[in-house]
Amino acid sequence: MLSKGIGTMATTAAMAARSLSMVHVPAHKPKWVFAPLSFCSSASKPRKLVLYSKPGCCLCDGLKEKLHAAFLLSGPDSLHDVELLVRDITSNPEWEKAYQYEIPVLAKVFSDGTEELLPRLSPRLGVELVHKKVAAAFKQSVLVAITNTVTWL
């Protein structure tokens, strides 16, 4: 009688294993796309900032100096790969009309060439605070890009 119970258990286990092997697995699996983050990869293209300025603007010159100093700071949010493009608003009528009373104006450049204006940074801020604000602006771009990528998958 004991052998009959063991045989039944073995048969039940075999049937359970067979039924598990027949579980339907959907053919469509979520697809994850991973790309190196700009602040983690030294092989990626440099991040870009545009400083709209004009000759003789002491506020513009002060901010430019602070930005260059901030790019030299090391740490987890290093900005050593950031390229600063200085644009003279007097060389382009559209820039002059848009920014004549607002300079210095700082914008980050996306990989597709579009620009996003950053909140105004005073040249009176310390180098560490300028560094922190610029790094935060780039991190925000990365988080938005990751969120958009996951949303579209």
Disulfide bonds with the S-S distance in Angstrom:
none
